[in-house]
Amino acid sequence: MPAPGTCTRCGPRLISAVVFQLAEITKAFGGRTLFDKVTMQIQPMDRIGLVGPNGVGKTTLLRILAKQEPLDGGQVVAPRG
């Protein structure tokens, strides 16, 4: 099994670059909290999946990353463009 951070096709990935970074984001709709101080990083070559029942915030998270949905708190750092 390859070491963490190693792509079996392309070798070690560069950890220094961040594609998206969420810093303590908070989002609620009508009194229902979807995200409460969520922090995460998505780095180049990361593969992620969003799974869960309807209404838990999967599409909202993608809209936040695309800067189509405002946050109630926190910060999203994303590439320009």
SVG drawing of the C-alpha trace seen along z (x, -y; Angstrom):
<svg xmlns="http://www.w3.org/2000/svg" viewBox="-37 -36 44 38">
<polyline fill="none" stroke="black" stroke-width="0.4" points="0.0,0.0 1.4,-3.4 2.4,-5.9 -0.2,-8.6 0.1,-11.5 1.4,-9.3 -0.5,-8.9 0.1,-5.5 0.3,-7.0 2.1,-10.2 4.2,-9.9 4.2,-12.1 1.8,-15.1 2.8,-18.6 1.3,-19.4 2.1,-23.1 -0.6,-24.0 -4.2,-24.3 -7.1,-24.3 -9.8,-25.2 -9.6,-26.0 -12.6,-26.4 -11.9,-28.1 -14.6,-27.8 -17.5,-28.2 -21.0,-28.6 -24.2,-28.4 -27.8,-28.2 -31.2,-28.3 -34.2,-29.4 -32.9,-28.4 -31.4,-25.1 -27.7,-25.0 -26.0,-23.1 -22.4,-23.9 -21.0,-25.1 -17.3,-26.1 -16.3,-23.6 -12.6,-23.7 -11.1,-21.6 -8.6,-21.8 -8.8,-20.3 -5.4,-19.9 -4.3,-19.1 -4.9,-15.4 -7.4,-15.0 -10.4,-13.0 -13.5,-13.8 -17.1,-12.7 -20.1,-14.3 -22.7,-11.8 -25.7,-12.1 -29.4,-12.3 -31.4,-15.1 -31.2,-18.4 -27.9,-18.0 -26.0,-20.6 -24.2,-18.9 -25.3,-21.3 -25.0,-24.2 -21.3,-23.3 -20.7,-23.2 -22.4,-26.5 -20.3,-28.0 -17.1,-26.7 -18.3,-28.3 -19.0,-31.6 -22.7,-31.4 -23.9,-31.1 -22.9,-33.6 -21.6,-32.4 -23.0,-33.3 -19.4,-33.1 -15.9,-31.9 -13.9,-32.2 -13.3,-30.3 -9.9,-30.6 -10.1,-29.6 -8.2,-30.1 -9.0,-33.2 -10.8,-32.6"/>
</svg>
